[in-house]
Amino acid sequence: MVAKRSSRSAALTAVTATLAKEAKTADLARKRTRKEPVPKLLSTTDSQQHEQGPINEDSEKSYWLFKAEPESRIVDGVDVRFSFDDLSREGQASWDGVRNYEARNCMQRMKVGDFGFFYHSSCKTPGIVGILKVCKEAYIDHTAFDPKHPYYDPKSDKEKPKWFMVDVEYVRPLKRLIGLHELKAHLAKYSSKSPLNDMALMRKSRLSVSPVKESEWSFILELADKEVDGDTPLESK
């Protein structure tokens, strides 16, 4: 068991190093070819909840899961859709519009260089489609003060702001979509022995931003590398 854990840890380290290199290369390419992209509105299905406990200051690299809706949905006259392809075209985007304290707290713990899964939600086939990276740490979400914005919060106070956002950048797609149905099937099959047993995505499904444990991150990347009948590989952008 020790040898197996060491092997998986080494593999994760190698994958993380590769992702960091890919993200750096992509970022340099964008800077050479075009101006800084304009942030795009991201949709969220969060509902307001009571504020939770203090934020844990942790400087170690962490992993996250970000949900966005790839299909059109009109909120106050604005289409809040945002897909992984949109992020690919934009290069970078602000993850705004989060109006849930627990999801907000997650973003406030994020550090530049943290990786995250991009998850398509509220669509025909929800699931993880790609990888992004945090490129700017939490700052005030000004959209909460804009009456014309779909996620305007009339109770938000500029003197004591309560909503924050981070900036993220495109890294790469997964080799294939890891659907929610596949993750649930694995959890049902292996129960407490599944690496996904405590995954926030399974236990707090309404959160648009949630933490991902290192073991969960590694396991899902391994799943993405396995071909499954009926799954179509995602093309690299």
C-alpha positions as CSV (number, residue, x, y, z in Angstrom):
1,M,0.0,0.0,0.0
2,V,2.9,2.4,0.8
3,A,4.4,1.8,-2.6
4,K,1.1,2.3,-4.3
5,R,0.5,5.6,-2.6
6,S,4.1,6.8,-3.4
7,S,3.5,5.9,-7.0
8,R,0.2,7.8,-7.2
9,S,1.8,10.8,-5.4
10,A,4.7,10.8,-7.9
11,A,2.2,10.6,-10.8
12,L,0.2,13.5,-9.4
13,T,3.3,15.6,-9.0
14,A,4.2,14.9,-12.7
15,V,0.7,15.7,-13.9
16,T,0.6,18.9,-11.9
17,A,4.0,20.0,-13.2
18,T,2.8,19.3,-16.8
19,L,-0.3,21.3,-16.3
20,A,1.7,24.2,-14.9
21,K,4.0,24.1,-17.9
22,E,1.0,24.0,-20.3
23,A,-0.7,26.9,-18.5
24,K,2.4,29.0,-18.7
25,T,3.0,28.3,-22.4
26,A,-0.7,29.1,-23.2
27,D,-0.5,32.4,-21.2
28,L,2.7,33.5,-23.0
29,A,1.1,32.7,-26.4
30,R,-1.9,34.8,-25.5
31,K,0.2,37.7,-24.5
32,R,2.1,37.6,-27.7
33,T,-0.9,37.4,-30.0
34,R,-3.6,39.6,-28.4
35,K,-4.6,42.0,-25.7
36,E,-6.0,41.0,-22.3
37,P,-9.4,39.4,-22.9
38,V,-12.5,41.0,-21.6
39,P,-14.0,39.1,-18.6
40,K,-17.3,37.4,-19.4
41,L,-20.3,37.0,-17.1
42,L,-20.4,33.5,-15.6
43,S,-23.7,31.9,-14.5
44,T,-24.2,30.4,-11.1
45,T,-27.1,28.4,-9.6
46,D,-26.2,29.4,-6.0
47,S,-28.9,30.7,-3.7
48,Q,-28.1,32.9,-0.7
49,Q,-27.4,31.1,2.5
50,H,-26.3,32.1,6.0
51,E,-22.6,33.1,6.4
52,Q,-20.4,30.3,7.5
53,G,-17.2,30.2,9.7
54,P,-13.9,32.0,9.3
55,I,-11.7,31.3,6.3
56,N,-8.6,29.1,6.9
57,E,-5.4,30.7,5.6
58,D,-3.5,28.0,3.8
59,S,-0.7,28.8,1.4
60,E,-0.4,25.2,0.0
61,K,-1.6,24.5,-3.5
62,S,-5.2,23.4,-3.6
63,Y,-7.7,22.0,-6.2
64,W,-11.2,23.2,-6.9
65,L,-14.3,22.6,-9.0
66,F,-16.1,25.4,-10.8
67,K,-19.6,25.0,-12.2
68,A,-21.0,27.1,-15.1
69,E,-23.9,26.6,-17.5
70,P,-23.0,25.9,-21.1
71,E,-26.6,26.4,-22.4
72,S,-28.5,29.6,-22.8
73,R,-30.4,30.8,-19.8
74,I,-31.8,34.4,-19.6
75,V,-31.7,36.2,-16.3
76,D,-33.1,39.7,-16.2
77,G,-32.6,40.0,-20.0
78,V,-29.0,38.7,-19.9
79,D,-27.8,35.3,-21.2
80,V,-25.7,33.9,-18.4
81,R,-24.4,30.9,-20.3
82,F,-20.6,30.2,-20.1
83,S,-19.0,27.1,-21.4
84,F,-15.4,25.7,-21.4
85,D,-15.2,26.6,-25.1
86,D,-16.1,30.2,-24.1
87,L,-13.2,30.2,-21.6
88,S,-10.9,28.8,-24.3
89,R,-11.8,31.6,-26.7
90,E,-11.5,34.3,-24.0
91,G,-8.3,32.9,-22.4
92,Q,-9.1,34.4,-19.0
93,A,-12.4,35.3,-17.2
94,S,-13.6,36.6,-13.9
95,W,-15.6,34.1,-12.0
96,D,-18.3,36.5,-10.8
97,G,-21.9,36.2,-9.7
98,V,-21.4,33.8,-6.9
99,R,-24.0,34.5,-4.2
100,N,-23.4,31.7,-1.8
101,Y,-21.2,32.1,1.3
102,E,-19.7,28.7,1.2
103,A,-18.7,29.0,-2.5
104,R,-17.4,32.5,-1.8
105,N,-15.3,31.2,1.1
106,C,-13.8,28.7,-1.3
107,M,-12.7,31.4,-3.6
108,Q,-11.2,33.5,-0.8
109,R,-9.0,30.5,0.0
110,M,-7.7,30.2,-3.5
111,K,-4.1,31.0,-4.5
112,V,-2.6,31.9,-7.8
113,G,-1.5,28.7,-9.4
114,D,-4.3,26.5,-8.0
115,F,-5.9,24.2,-10.5
116,G,-9.6,23.5,-11.0
117,F,-12.0,21.4,-12.9
118,F,-14.4,23.2,-15.2
119,Y,-17.9,21.5,-14.7
120,H,-20.8,22.0,-17.1
121,S,-24.0,22.1,-15.1
122,S,-27.7,22.4,-15.8
123,C,-27.4,20.8,-19.2
124,K,-28.2,17.5,-20.9
125,T,-24.9,15.9,-19.9
126,P,-23.5,17.6,-16.8
127,G,-19.9,16.7,-16.0
128,I,-16.2,17.7,-15.9
129,V,-14.9,18.9,-19.2
130,G,-11.6,20.6,-18.7
131,I,-9.0,22.2,-16.5
132,L,-8.4,25.8,-15.6
133,K,-6.0,27.7,-13.3
134,V,-6.5,30.5,-10.8
135,C,-4.6,33.6,-12.1
136,K,-5.9,36.3,-9.7
137,E,-6.8,35.8,-6.1
138,A,-10.1,36.9,-4.6
139,Y,-11.2,40.6,-5.0
140,I,-14.5,42.4,-4.6
141,D,-17.2,41.3,-7.0
142,H,-18.4,44.7,-8.3
143,T,-21.4,43.1,-10.1
144,A,-23.2,42.8,-6.8
145,F,-23.6,46.6,-6.8
146,D,-24.9,46.9,-10.4
147,P,-28.7,47.0,-10.5
148,K,-28.6,46.0,-14.2
149,H,-26.5,42.9,-13.5
150,P,-28.4,39.5,-13.2
151,Y,-26.8,38.8,-9.9
152,Y,-27.3,42.2,-8.3
153,D,-27.6,42.1,-4.6
154,P,-29.5,45.1,-3.2
155,K,-28.3,44.2,0.4
156,S,-24.6,44.3,-0.6
157,D,-22.8,47.3,0.9
158,K,-19.8,48.8,-0.8
159,E,-18.3,49.8,2.5
160,K,-18.5,46.2,3.7
161,P,-18.5,44.1,0.6
162,K,-19.5,40.4,1.1
163,W,-19.2,39.0,-2.4
164,F,-15.8,38.3,-4.1
165,M,-14.5,36.7,-7.3
166,V,-11.3,35.3,-8.7
167,D,-9.9,35.3,-12.2
168,V,-9.2,32.0,-14.0
169,E,-7.5,31.0,-17.2
170,Y,-7.9,28.2,-19.6
171,V,-5.4,25.3,-19.4
172,R,-6.7,22.3,-21.4
173,P,-9.7,20.0,-21.9
174,L,-9.9,16.5,-20.4
175,K,-9.4,13.7,-22.9
176,R,-13.1,12.9,-22.4
177,L,-16.0,14.2,-20.5
178,I,-16.4,12.8,-17.0
179,G,-20.1,12.8,-16.5
180,L,-21.9,13.2,-13.2
181,H,-23.6,9.8,-14.0
182,E,-20.2,8.1,-14.1
183,L,-19.0,9.7,-10.9
184,K,-22.2,8.6,-9.1
185,A,-22.0,5.1,-10.6
186,H,-18.5,4.7,-9.2
187,L,-19.5,6.0,-5.8
188,A,-22.5,3.7,-5.7
189,K,-20.4,0.7,-6.7
190,Y,-17.6,1.2,-4.2
191,S,-19.3,3.2,-1.5
192,S,-17.0,4.1,1.4
193,K,-14.0,2.6,-0.5
194,S,-14.4,5.1,-3.3
195,P,-12.0,8.0,-3.6
196,L,-15.1,10.1,-4.2
197,N,-16.8,9.1,-1.0
198,D,-16.4,12.6,0.6
199,M,-16.3,14.7,-2.5
200,A,-18.1,18.0,-2.1
201,L,-19.6,17.7,-5.6
202,M,-21.6,14.6,-4.4
203,R,-22.5,15.9,-0.9
204,K,-23.2,19.5,-1.7
205,S,-24.4,19.4,-5.3
206,R,-25.9,23.0,-5.3
207,L,-22.5,24.6,-4.8
208,S,-21.1,26.3,-7.9
209,V,-17.6,26.4,-6.4
210,S,-16.3,23.6,-4.2
211,P,-13.0,22.1,-3.0
212,V,-11.4,19.0,-4.5
213,K,-9.1,16.8,-2.5
214,E,-5.8,15.8,-4.0
215,S,-6.9,12.2,-4.0
216,E,-10.1,13.1,-5.8
217,W,-8.2,15.2,-8.4
218,S,-5.8,12.4,-9.1
219,F,-8.5,9.8,-9.4
220,I,-10.6,11.9,-11.8
221,L,-7.6,12.6,-14.0
222,E,-7.0,8.8,-14.1
223,L,-10.6,8.3,-15.1
224,A,-10.2,10.8,-17.9
225,D,-7.3,8.8,-19.4
226,K,-9.4,5.7,-19.6
227,E,-11.5,5.1,-22.7
228,V,-15.1,4.1,-22.0
229,D,-17.5,2.8,-24.7
230,G,-19.9,5.6,-25.7
231,D,-17.8,8.5,-24.5
232,T,-16.4,10.8,-27.1
233,P,-12.9,12.2,-26.5
234,L,-12.7,16.0,-26.2
235,E,-10.7,17.7,-28.8
236,S,-7.8,19.9,-27.7
237,K,-8.2,23.6,-28.5
